[in-house]
Amino acid sequence: MAAKLFIGLMSGTSLDGVDGVLADFSGGRIAVRAYATAQFPVALRAELLALNTPGDNELHRAALAGNGLARAYAGVVAQLLADSGIDASAVAAIGAHGQTVRHQPLEFDEVGYTLQVNNPSLLAELAGIDVVGDFRSRDLAAGGQGAPLVPAFHQALFAQADETVAVLNVGGISNLSLLPATNAASGISVLGFDCGPGNALMDHWCQTHQGQPFDRGGQWAASGQVLPDLLAQMLADPYFAKAPPKSTGRDLFNPTWLAAQLGTVAMAPADVQATLAELTARACAADVSGYGKDSNLLIVCGGGALNDHLLDRLRALLPGVDVAASTEHGLPPQQVEAAAFAWLARATIRREAGNLASVTGARGPRVLGAIYPA
């Protein structure tokens, strides 16, 4: 009998922890049987964040961080199995993306690299379940960006028969999927790319000035005033003008980038937070307007979907577009990316392509990932 149960794990660029789902594909479409989440231990989060920039003894530190991440993953897997009453032997595989710490596609030697800290072998040992990891490098080998990978899943989950649908995932970085109507004329491809920063800069600023991991509901940003000159300067970064396929990460949009934008001029912290929220909203809205003109529906997922201020700004910037959290369309926002990696793991096990060449720029469809047997 074909395997039906898969676990998907996601620890994204927000670095807020691990989300995991136990996904059931027996009905043809994905159904989430259990959801679990866990925050990173403080030391592990700090190390994963530090590994985004060059430092001493990186190979040693990255290897140990991979071990720590595998243990955190295993804890979430154990919680999913306990909550669902499912035995590990019933799960076909775990999709474990790892933690992206460097993303330099097509750079240096026309292939570049993308680096995810992980130890899938240790996770397979701890969980007793086959693990699929290393999803991105096969797409890079075929000339692609290796990201974003979620648009293929977005297509399977959110596409509608008679309407183009836009899906915006706002994690640490924001990425957009544009899904043509399934009844549309052939030749219209799914489009997807990274818009720019999502929560990463807002979270950093909130942690620095409020001592909180994130701006709950965007309330702090809503209390400030957008600084027009700072916003214009940020939006002038060349990344925003690049045509897709394109992808980015903390390699670019990080505290060093923000410090360079701020310079030495004194600014009220709440006003900077308001401007960072507006930066995310403007960049995403411009991409929806520019590349998804025929879409009247924007489904928002990821942690940013819980930011009421950000959603209000998207609605104001996209009049006539129905901006809705993904809960209204099948899955709660914080389950979508974890479910995507369950779906991608299933594609790997079935030897099906997991990428979309129209999204990543790869030379064609490729089976993604490497399998680590339990």
Secondary structure in CASP SS format (residue, H / E / C, confidence):
PFRMAT SS
TARGET T0000
AUTHOR 0000-0000-0000
METHOD secondary structure of the structure
MODEL  1
M C 1.00
A C 1.00
A C 1.00
K C 1.00
L E 1.00
F E 1.00
I E 1.00
G E 1.00
L E 1.00
M E 1.00
S C 1.00
G C 1.00
T C 1.00
S C 1.00
L C 1.00
D C 1.00
G C 1.00
V E 1.00
D E 1.00
G E 1.00
V E 1.00
L E 1.00
A E 1.00
D E 1.00
F C 1.00
S C 1.00
G C 1.00
G C 1.00
R C 1.00
I C 1.00
A E 1.00
V E 1.00
R E 1.00
A E 1.00
Y E 1.00
A E 1.00
T E 1.00
A E 1.00
Q C 1.00
F C 1.00
P C 1.00
V H 1.00
A H 1.00
L H 1.00
R H 1.00
A H 1.00
E H 1.00
L H 1.00
L H 1.00
A H 1.00
L C 1.00
N C 1.00
T C 1.00
P C 1.00
G C 1.00
D C 1.00
N C 1.00
E H 1.00
L H 1.00
H H 1.00
R H 1.00
A H 1.00
A H 1.00
L H 1.00
A H 1.00
G H 1.00
N H 1.00
G H 1.00
L H 1.00
A H 1.00
R H 1.00
A H 1.00
Y H 1.00
A H 1.00
G H 1.00
V H 1.00
V H 1.00
A H 1.00
Q H 1.00
L H 1.00
L H 1.00
A H 1.00
D H 1.00
S H 1.00
G C 1.00
I C 1.00
D C 1.00
A H 1.00
S H 1.00
A H 1.00
V C 1.00
A C 1.00
A E 1.00
I E 1.00
G E 1.00
A E 1.00
H C 1.00
G C 1.00
Q E 1.00
T E 1.00
V E 1.00
R E 1.00
H E 1.00
Q E 1.00
P E 1.00
L C 1.00
E C 1.00
F C 1.00
D C 1.00
E C 1.00
V C 1.00
G E 1.00
Y E 1.00
T E 1.00
L E 1.00
Q E 1.00
V E 1.00
N C 1.00
N C 1.00
P H 1.00
S H 1.00
L H 1.00
L H 1.00
A H 1.00
E H 1.00
L H 1.00
A H 1.00
G C 1.00
I C 1.00
D C 1.00
V E 1.00
V E 1.00
G E 1.00
D C 1.00
F C 1.00
R C 1.00
S H 1.00
R H 1.00
D H 1.00
L H 1.00
A H 1.00
A C 1.00
G C 1.00
G C 1.00
Q C 1.00
G C 1.00
A C 1.00
P C 1.00
L C 1.00
V H 1.00
P H 1.00
A H 1.00
F H 1.00
H H 1.00
Q H 1.00
A H 1.00
L H 1.00
F H 1.00
A C 1.00
Q C 1.00
A C 1.00
D C 1.00
E C 1.00
T C 1.00
V E 1.00
A E 1.00
V E 1.00
L E 1.00
N E 1.00
V E 1.00
G C 1.00
G C 1.00
I E 1.00
S E 1.00
N E 1.00
L E 1.00
S E 1.00
L E 1.00
L E 1.00
P C 1.00
A C 1.00
T C 1.00
N C 1.00
A C 1.00
A C 1.00
S C 1.00
G C 1.00
I C 1.00
S C 1.00
V C 1.00
L E 1.00
G E 1.00
F E 1.00
D E 1.00
C E 1.00
G E 1.00
P E 1.00
G C 1.00
N C 1.00
A H 1.00
L H 1.00
M H 1.00
D H 1.00
H H 1.00
W H 1.00
C H 1.00
Q H 1.00
T H 1.00
H H 1.00
Q H 1.00
G C 1.00
Q C 1.00
P C 1.00
F C 1.00
D C 1.00
R H 1.00
G H 1.00
G H 1.00
Q H 1.00
W H 1.00
A H 1.00
A H 1.00
S H 1.00
G C 1.00
Q C 1.00
V C 1.00
L C 1.00
P H 1.00
D H 1.00
L H 1.00
L H 1.00
A H 1.00
Q H 1.00
M H 1.00
L H 1.00
A C 1.00
D C 1.00
P H 1.00
Y H 1.00
F H 1.00
A H 1.00
K C 1.00
A C 1.00
P C 1.00
P C 1.00
K C 1.00
S C 1.00
T C 1.00
G C 1.00
R C 1.00
D C 1.00
L C 1.00
F C 1.00
N C 1.00
P H 1.00
T H 1.00
W H 1.00
L H 1.00
A H 1.00
A H 1.00
Q H 1.00
L H 1.00
G C 1.00
T C 1.00
V C 1.00
A C 1.00
M C 1.00
A C 1.00
P H 1.00
A H 1.00
D H 1.00
V H 1.00
Q H 1.00
A H 1.00
T H 1.00
L H 1.00
A H 1.00
E H 1.00
L H 1.00
T H 1.00
A H 1.00
R H 1.00
A H 1.00
C H 1.00
A H 1.00
A H 1.00
D H 1.00
V H 1.00
S H 1.00
G H 1.00
Y H 1.00
G C 1.00
K C 1.00
D C 1.00
S C 1.00
N C 1.00
L E 1.00
L E 1.00
I E 1.00
V E 1.00
C E 1.00
G C 1.00
G H 1.00
G H 1.00
A H 1.00
L H 1.00
N C 1.00
D H 1.00
H H 1.00
L H 1.00
L H 1.00
D H 1.00
R H 1.00
L H 1.00
R H 1.00
A H 1.00
L H 1.00
L C 1.00
P C 1.00
G C 1.00
V C 1.00
D E 1.00
V E 1.00
A E 1.00
A E 1.00
S H 1.00
T H 1.00
E H 1.00
H H 1.00
G C 1.00
L C 1.00
P C 1.00
P H 1.00
Q H 1.00
Q H 1.00
V H 1.00
E H 1.00
A H 1.00
A H 1.00
A H 1.00
F H 1.00
A H 1.00
W H 1.00
L H 1.00
A H 1.00
R H 1.00
A H 1.00
T H 1.00
I H 1.00
R C 1.00
R C 1.00
E C 1.00
A C 1.00
G C 1.00
N C 1.00
L C 1.00
A H 1.00
S H 1.00
V H 1.00
T H 1.00
G C 1.00
A C 1.00
R C 1.00
G C 1.00
P C 1.00
R C 1.00
V C 1.00
L C 1.00
G C 1.00
A E 1.00
I E 1.00
Y E 1.00
P C 1.00
A C 1.00
END
